[in-house]
Amino acid sequence: MAAIEIKNLTKIYGKIKANDDISLSVNKGEIYGFIGKNGAGKSTTIRILLNFNYATSGSATILGYDCARESKKIKEFTAYVPGEVYFYPEMKVKDLLNYSIALNSNENRGKARELCEYFELSENRYIKELSLGNRKKVSLVQALMKDSSVMIFDEPTNGLDPLIQEKLFTLLLEKKKKGATIFLSSHNLFEVEKYCDRVCIIKDGKIVLESDMETMNKARSLIVSFVTAKGAAEKFDYEGDINSLTKKLAEKDLVSLEIKHSSLEEKFMSYYGEDK
């Protein structure tokens, strides 16, 4: 049984198809990257998974439970971090976390305190005093202080500095080792490429690519760029024998040379570049 299963999911708003007959499956114990530009259908998919919105047609399940009919059960073992974070501005961080703990028997005050220290978040500050990054930290603490088997994160690193981003993924990798499934929607393609086991690209409500990162890495082309002594510059993709490439490059009078593998960003831009 898959951790998350979406079959032929469609969501229509008036004349707009936010999701257009999409199907995907997320394995237990993996980090699954879900990427696309704004308006591609990412957040709509997440809202349907969490029963914040209803599908026009199709189905979605989490650990076998129907996302529409059994949402209460799903929320018992699922953590969620939204892309945009809103809390009660007049509450202190500690009061908000205590309120959350009072509503959820599987959340732990000691764990909340430990996570605040880990993310360098002051519990005594008012929500209204917090920056975007610190509000996001509150959301992360709220999600991570309970033991969840499924975690759904929508832009979790938005507003976080690089050190805190690294700390977050250290925790997520630990959760993964213990069997947790992480569904990650992100605009940060570097973190998706670095941490995800599989990736899905969605465009205009349709899935245009789904692949495991190992397969993608093996299929990556080389991006070659150089400048000659006469000032001629060239950049091109190369797929073929590396020795043949170096022999051709050796015939040129080069002053600079860069050879690198194509990245997930290049793959992403092949679908989104120039409004394709």
Secondary structure, 3 states (H helix, E strand, C coil): CCCEEEEEEEEEECCEEEEEEEEEEECCCCEEEEECCCCCCHHHHHHHHCCCCCCCEEEEEECCEECCCCHHHHHHHEEEECCCCCCCCCCEHHHHHHHHHHHCCCECHHHHHHHHHHCCCCCCCEHHHCCHHHHHHHHHHHHHCECCCEEEEECCCCCCCHHHHHHHHHHHHHHHHCCCEEEEECCCHHHHHHHCCEEEEEECCEEEEEEEHHHHHHCCCEEEEEEECCCCEEEEEECCCHHHHHHHHHCCCEEEEEEEECCHHHHHHHHHHHHC
